[in-house]
């Protein structure tokens, strides 16, 4: 089935939401020119655990609980054949991470994927989505946190160079629930992710962390939107990016909207970018819209710069070669966030990938 069967408005690139995206590299996800492959590549990659269920559900039985003005998400909602549903029962604490694995193997069609993650009241879990291989993927992951629950959600984009991935990760957070998100993007040709948060009741909190490393010709775009529509909710956003190589391009948009009813809001967002070579470009746009003055605090910051010469000089003065000094500085730059994954195996794998990308870029 072709995406042309839908009637959604095709982006032209002049829209604010699309002005940074190279539409000609989206492999038809935005305009309906690609054929849709009947793939279902996401699978559970963890042992069976009491209170955890993974199943594929008819799209009619699990309708989206949120809307989106993103055309790729709209098409996923309209045309995905089914929903991959991971549910965790109420009052359940899962000690070990739950792994969902997606390994792309084909480029002859686009996969449209809907995913629902449901965390029952007063439950606690870590869910890791591992993406690798080569694929054209349009995706919507909708995450429901019931009252008093806690979820750490880790998504790893370790794609091969030919992959095109456009997705939304939308969290709906209930009363006194806590959502931790860590997004890592270190592979692919074009990756465009929309991590979004919607607070449903007071006492909820969200921490959105991210790391991205783009090399020559890669386009990585992360558009964060945090909707504070209820009182006494807290959010923190911290994304770090590095770029090396000609025409490496990253885009970070951080939108925080504090509505009039959201008294007692506490929010802060930060984006830092490290340019490792000429010819790379990092766009960083933090936005903060406030409709009430009755808040705890709200702020944002964004920086883009080159290597810290003092750090390099310190290491080289102690006999560390230039290339190794650069590698150590980049590792240190990312370590603050990657260490919070709390898996030595994943941390080392990601750092090894970053080292390899640095070497490929000639650093």
LINTASUL-V118243 format. One record per residue. RES is the residue in one small letter. SS is DSSP state (@ for helix, = for strand, . for the rest). PHI is phi in degrees with one decimal (none if undefined). OMEGA is omega as a letter, one per 40 degrees, with the letter a starting at -180 (none if undefined). Layout:
res=RES ss=SS phi=PHI omega=OMEGA
res=RES ss=SS phi=PHI omega=OMEGA
This chain:
res=x ss=. phi=none omega=a
res=x ss== phi=-89.1 omega=i
res=x ss=@ phi=-64.6 omega=a
res=x ss=@ phi=-68.1 omega=i
res=x ss=@ phi=-71.3 omega=i
res=x ss=. phi=-93.9 omega=a
res=x ss=. phi=-118.9 omega=a
res=x ss=. phi=-76.1 omega=a
res=x ss=. phi=-71.6 omega=a
res=x ss=. phi=-80.2 omega=i
res=x ss=. phi=-62.0 omega=i
res=x ss=. phi=-105.5 omega=a
res=x ss=. phi=98.8 omega=i
res=x ss=. phi=-88.2 omega=i
res=x ss=. phi=-69.9 omega=a
res=x ss=@ phi=-56.4 omega=a
res=x ss=@ phi=-70.8 omega=a
res=x ss=@ phi=-122.5 omega=a
res=x ss=. phi=-67.5 omega=i
res=x ss=. phi=-94.7 omega=a
res=x ss=. phi=-85.0 omega=i
res=x ss=. phi=-76.0 omega=a
res=x ss=@ phi=-61.0 omega=a
res=x ss=@ phi=-69.0 omega=i
res=x ss=@ phi=-107.3 omega=a
res=x ss=. phi=-86.7 omega=i
res=x ss=. phi=57.4 omega=i
res=x ss=. phi=82.0 omega=i
res=x ss=. phi=-65.1 omega=a
res=x ss=. phi=-95.0 omega=a
res=x ss=. phi=-122.0 omega=i
res=x ss=. phi=82.2 omega=a
res=x ss=. phi=-85.6 omega=i
res=x ss=. phi=-97.2 omega=i
res=x ss== phi=-77.2 omega=i
res=x ss== phi=-94.7 omega=i
res=x ss=. phi=-87.2 omega=a
res=x ss=. phi=-83.2 omega=a
res=x ss=. phi=-99.3 omega=i
res=x ss=. phi=-142.1 omega=a
res=x ss=. phi=-82.4 omega=a
res=x ss== phi=-80.7 omega=a
res=x ss== phi=-142.8 omega=i
res=x ss== phi=-76.9 omega=a
res=x ss=. phi=-125.5 omega=i
res=x ss=. phi=-136.1 omega=i
res=x ss=. phi=-62.4 omega=i
res=x ss=. phi=-62.9 omega=a
res=x ss=. phi=-133.7 omega=i
res=x ss=. phi=-60.1 omega=i
res=x ss=. phi=93.8 omega=a
res=x ss== phi=-117.8 omega=i
res=x ss== phi=-132.7 omega=i
res=x ss== phi=-125.5 omega=a
res=x ss== phi=-150.3 omega=i
res=x ss== phi=-103.0 omega=a
res=x ss== phi=-117.4 omega=i
res=x ss== phi=-57.7 omega=a
res=x ss=. phi=-60.7 omega=i
res=x ss=. phi=-71.2 omega=a
res=x ss=. phi=-86.5 omega=a
res=x ss=. phi=-137.1 omega=a
res=x ss=. phi=-76.6 omega=i
res=x ss=. phi=-62.3 omega=i
res=x ss=. phi=-95.0 omega=i
res=x ss=. phi=-142.8 omega=i
res=x ss=. phi=-105.5 omega=i
res=x ss=. phi=-149.7 omega=i
res=x ss=. phi=-93.2 omega=i
res=x ss=. phi=-83.2 omega=a
res=x ss=@ phi=-65.7 omega=i
res=x ss=@ phi=-66.8 omega=i
res=x ss=@ phi=-62.8 omega=i
res=x ss=@ phi=-59.0 omega=a
res=x ss=@ phi=-71.4 omega=i
res=x ss=@ phi=-61.7 omega=i
res=x ss=@ phi=-61.0 omega=a
res=x ss=@ phi=-80.7 omega=a
res=x ss=@ phi=-124.6 omega=i
res=x ss=. phi=-60.6 omega=a
res=x ss=. phi=-68.4 omega=a
res=x ss== phi=-153.8 omega=a
res=x ss== phi=-126.4 omega=i
res=x ss== phi=-82.8 omega=a
res=x ss== phi=-115.9 omega=i
res=x ss== phi=-104.1 omega=a
res=x ss== phi=-124.9 omega=i
res=x ss== phi=-121.1 omega=a
res=x ss=. phi=-65.6 omega=i
res=x ss=. phi=-61.1 omega=i
res=x ss=. phi=58.6 omega=a
res=x ss=. phi=-119.7 omega=i
res=x ss== phi=-115.8 omega=a
res=x ss=. phi=-100.5 omega=a
res=x ss=. phi=-71.3 omega=a
res=x ss=. phi=-97.5 omega=i
res=x ss=. phi=-59.6 omega=i
res=x ss== phi=-98.2 omega=a
res=x ss== phi=-103.1 omega=i
res=x ss== phi=-109.8 omega=a
res=x ss== phi=-117.0 omega=i
res=x ss== phi=-129.3 omega=i
res=x ss== phi=-119.1 omega=i
res=x ss== phi=-73.5 omega=a
res=x ss== phi=-131.4 omega=a
res=x ss== phi=-151.4 omega=i
res=x ss== phi=-125.9 omega=a
res=x ss== phi=-85.6 omega=i
res=x ss== phi=-171.6 omega=a
res=x ss== phi=-95.7 omega=i
res=x ss== phi=-92.7 omega=i
res=x ss== phi=-108.8 omega=a
res=x ss== phi=-128.1 omega=i
res=x ss== phi=-106.2 omega=a
res=x ss== phi=-130.9 omega=i
res=x ss== phi=-122.2 omega=i
res=x ss== phi=-117.1 omega=a
res=x ss== phi=-116.3 omega=a
res=x ss== phi=-111.4 omega=a
res=x ss=. phi=-68.2 omega=a
res=x ss=. phi=-56.9 omega=i
res=x ss=. phi=60.4 omega=i
res=x ss=. phi=-100.9 omega=a
res=x ss== phi=-143.4 omega=a
res=x ss== phi=-159.9 omega=i
res=x ss== phi=-120.6 omega=i
res=x ss== phi=-119.9 omega=a
res=x ss== phi=-116.7 omega=i
res=x ss== phi=-102.4 omega=a
res=x ss== phi=-105.7 omega=i
res=x ss== phi=-111.9 omega=i
res=x ss== phi=-149.3 omega=i
res=x ss== phi=87.9 omega=a
res=x ss== phi=-128.0 omega=a
res=x ss== phi=-163.8 omega=i
res=x ss== phi=-109.9 omega=a
res=x ss== phi=-134.2 omega=i
res=x ss== phi=-107.9 omega=a
res=x ss== phi=-144.1 omega=i
res=x ss== phi=-132.9 omega=i
res=x ss== phi=-109.5 omega=a
res=x ss== phi=-107.9 omega=a
res=x ss== phi=-117.0 omega=a
res=x ss== phi=-111.4 omega=i
res=x ss== phi=-111.4 omega=i
res=x ss=. phi=-77.7 omega=a
res=x ss=. phi=-54.8 omega=i
res=x ss=. phi=73.4 omega=a
res=x ss=. phi=-87.0 omega=a
res=x ss== phi=-140.6 omega=i
res=x ss== phi=-130.9 omega=i
res=x ss== phi=-102.4 omega=a
res=x ss== phi=-115.7 omega=a
res=x ss== phi=-114.2 omega=i
res=x ss== phi=-125.0 omega=a
res=x ss== phi=-117.4 omega=i
res=x ss== phi=-97.5 omega=i
res=x ss== phi=-109.3 omega=a
res=x ss== phi=-68.8 omega=i
res=x ss=. phi=-75.0 omega=a
res=x ss=. phi=-66.4 omega=a
res=x ss=. phi=-89.8 omega=a
res=x ss=. phi=-74.9 omega=i
res=x ss== phi=-120.3 omega=a
res=x ss== phi=-136.9 omega=i
res=x ss== phi=-124.7 omega=a
res=x ss== phi=-151.0 omega=i
res=x ss== phi=-116.2 omega=i
res=x ss== phi=-116.8 omega=a
res=x ss== phi=-112.3 omega=a
res=x ss== phi=-105.0 omega=i
res=x ss== phi=-109.2 omega=a
res=x ss== phi=-113.0 omega=a
res=x ss=. phi=-84.3 omega=a
res=x ss=. phi=-57.5 omega=i
res=x ss=. phi=57.6 omega=i
res=x ss=. phi=-89.6 omega=a
res=x ss== phi=-125.5 omega=i
res=x ss== phi=-118.8 omega=i
res=x ss== phi=-115.6 omega=a
res=x ss== phi=-124.9 omega=i
res=x ss== phi=-127.4 omega=a
res=x ss== phi=-113.3 omega=a
res=x ss== phi=-122.4 omega=i
res=x ss== phi=-125.3 omega=a
res=x ss=. phi=-132.9 omega=i
res=x ss=. phi=-161.4 omega=i
res=x ss=. phi=119.6 omega=i
res=x ss=. phi=-84.9 omega=i
res=x ss== phi=-135.5 omega=i
res=x ss== phi=-126.4 omega=a
res=x ss== phi=-128.2 omega=a
res=x ss== phi=-116.3 omega=i
res=x ss== phi=-120.5 omega=i
res=x ss== phi=-78.1 omega=a
res=x ss== phi=-130.5 omega=a
res=x ss== phi=-133.4 omega=i
res=x ss== phi=-130.9 omega=i
res=x ss== phi=-84.1 omega=a
res=x ss=. phi=-101.0 omega=a
res=x ss=. phi=-157.6 omega=a
res=x ss=. phi=-60.8 omega=i
res=x ss=. phi=84.4 omega=a
res=x ss=. phi=-79.9 omega=i
res=x ss== phi=-144.0 omega=i
res=x ss== phi=-141.9 omega=i
res=x ss== phi=-126.1 omega=a
res=x ss== phi=-111.3 omega=a
res=x ss== phi=-116.1 omega=i
res=x ss== phi=-157.0 omega=i
res=x ss== phi=-137.0 omega=i
res=x ss== phi=-144.0 omega=i
res=x ss== phi=-137.8 omega=a
res=x ss== phi=-109.0 omega=i
res=x ss=. phi=-115.5 omega=a
res=x ss=. phi=-47.0 omega=i
res=x ss=. phi=82.4 omega=a
res=x ss=. phi=-82.0 omega=i
res=x ss== phi=-122.8 omega=i
res=x ss== phi=-118.9 omega=a
res=x ss== phi=-128.8 omega=i
res=x ss== phi=-126.1 omega=a
res=x ss== phi=-116.5 omega=a
res=x ss== phi=-94.8 omega=i
res=x ss== phi=-136.3 omega=i
res=x ss== phi=-115.7 omega=a
res=x ss== phi=-102.7 omega=i
res=x ss== phi=-93.4 omega=a
res=x ss=. phi=-113.3 omega=a
res=x ss=. phi=-130.5 omega=a
res=x ss=. phi=-76.0 omega=i
res=x ss=. phi=57.4 omega=i
res=x ss=. phi=-117.3 omega=a
res=x ss== phi=-129.2 omega=i
res=x ss== phi=-140.8 omega=i
res=x ss== phi=-134.9 omega=i
res=x ss== phi=-127.7 omega=i
res=x ss== phi=-146.1 omega=i
res=x ss== phi=-119.3 omega=i
res=x ss== phi=-126.8 omega=i
res=x ss== phi=-134.7 omega=i
res=x ss== phi=-132.3 omega=a
res=x ss== phi=-137.1 omega=i
res=x ss=. phi=-148.6 omega=i
res=x ss=. phi=111.1 omega=a
res=x ss=. phi=-64.1 omega=i
res=x ss=. phi=62.8 omega=i
res=x ss=. phi=-67.9 omega=a
res=x ss== phi=-138.1 omega=i
res=x ss== phi=-123.1 omega=i
res=x ss== phi=-131.0 omega=i
res=x ss== phi=-127.1 omega=i
res=x ss== phi=-117.8 omega=i
res=x ss== phi=-119.9 omega=a
res=x ss== phi=-105.9 omega=i
res=x ss== phi=-122.3 omega=a
res=x ss== phi=-118.2 omega=i
res=x ss== phi=-105.9 omega=a
res=x ss=. phi=-78.3 omega=a
res=x ss=. phi=-59.8 omega=a
res=x ss=. phi=-79.6 omega=a
res=x ss=. phi=-91.4 omega=i
res=x ss=. phi=-67.3 omega=a
res=x ss=. phi=81.7 omega=i
res=x ss=. phi=-65.4 omega=i
res=x ss== phi=-131.2 omega=a
res=x ss== phi=-144.4 omega=i
res=x ss== phi=-155.9 omega=i
res=x ss== phi=-132.5 omega=a
res=x ss== phi=-140.2 omega=i
res=x ss== phi=-135.6 omega=i
res=x ss== phi=-127.1 omega=a
res=x ss== phi=-127.7 omega=a
res=x ss== phi=-118.5 omega=i
res=x ss== phi=-90.5 omega=a
res=x ss=. phi=-102.3 omega=a
res=x ss=. phi=-158.7 omega=i
res=x ss=. phi=-68.9 omega=i
res=x ss=. phi=87.7 omega=i
res=x ss=. phi=-97.9 omega=a
res=x ss== phi=-137.3 omega=i
res=x ss== phi=-121.1 omega=i
res=x ss== phi=-101.5 omega=a
res=x ss== phi=-137.0 omega=a
res=x ss== phi=-133.2 omega=i
res=x ss== phi=-85.7 omega=i
res=x ss== phi=-131.9 omega=a
res=x ss== phi=-136.0 omega=i
res=x ss== phi=-119.1 omega=a
res=x ss== phi=-125.9 omega=i
res=x ss=. phi=-107.1 omega=i
res=x ss=. phi=-140.5 omega=i
res=x ss=. phi=-91.0 omega=a
res=x ss=. phi=-89.3 omega=a
res=x ss=. phi=-128.3 omega=i
res=x ss=. phi=-75.7 omega=i
res=x ss== phi=-179.1 omega=i
res=x ss== phi=-155.1 omega=i
res=x ss== phi=-163.5 omega=i
res=x ss== phi=-155.1 omega=i
res=x ss== phi=-151.3 omega=i
res=x ss== phi=-147.8 omega=i
res=x ss== phi=-136.0 omega=i
res=x ss== phi=-137.7 omega=a
res=x ss== phi=-159.6 omega=a
res=x ss== phi=-98.5 omega=i
res=x ss=. phi=-52.6 omega=i
res=x ss=. phi=-75.9 omega=a
res=x ss=@ phi=-60.4 omega=i
res=x ss=@ phi=-66.1 omega=i
res=x ss=@ phi=-63.8 omega=i
res=x ss=@ phi=-62.1 omega=a
res=x ss=@ phi=-61.7 omega=i
res=x ss=@ phi=-59.8 omega=a
res=x ss=@ phi=-68.6 omega=a
res=x ss=@ phi=-69.1 omega=i
res=x ss=. phi=-68.3 omega=i
res=x ss=. phi=-104.8 omega=i
res=x ss=. phi=88.9 omega=i
res=x ss=. phi=-84.5 omega=i
res=x ss=. phi=-59.9 omega=a
res=x ss=@ phi=-54.4 omega=a
res=x ss=@ phi=-61.4 omega=i
res=x ss=@ phi=-68.6 omega=i
res=x ss=@ phi=-63.2 omega=i
res=x ss=@ phi=-61.0 omega=a
res=x ss=@ phi=-61.4 omega=a
res=x ss=@ phi=-67.1 omega=i
res=x ss=@ phi=-65.6 omega=i
res=x ss=@ phi=-65.1 omega=i
res=x ss=@ phi=-58.6 omega=i
res=x ss=@ phi=-64.7 omega=i
res=x ss=@ phi=-61.3 omega=a
res=x ss=@ phi=-87.7 omega=a
res=x ss=@ phi=-60.2 omega=a
res=x ss=@ phi=-53.9 omega=a
res=x ss=@ phi=-91.7 omega=a
res=x ss=@ phi=-62.0 omega=a
res=x ss=@ phi=-63.2 omega=a
res=x ss=@ phi=-78.5 omega=i
res=x ss=@ phi=-69.5 omega=i
res=x ss=. phi=60.9 omega=i
res=x ss=. phi=-140.1 omega=a
res=x ss=@ phi=-60.2 omega=a
res=x ss=@ phi=-61.6 omega=a
res=x ss=@ phi=-67.8 omega=a
res=x ss=@ phi=-58.7 omega=a
res=x ss=@ phi=-67.9 omega=i
res=x ss=@ phi=-64.0 omega=i
res=x ss=@ phi=-67.2 omega=i
res=x ss=@ phi=-64.0 omega=i
res=x ss=@ phi=-65.1 omega=i
res=x ss=@ phi=-64.5 omega=i
res=x ss=@ phi=-63.7 omega=i
res=x ss=@ phi=-58.4 omega=a
res=x ss=@ phi=-65.5 omega=i
res=x ss=@ phi=-66.5 omega=i
res=x ss=@ phi=-60.4 omega=a
res=x ss=@ phi=-64.6 omega=i
res=x ss=@ phi=-62.1 omega=a
res=x ss=. phi=-81.6 omega=i
res=x ss=. phi=86.0 omega=a
res=x ss=. phi=-124.3 omega=none
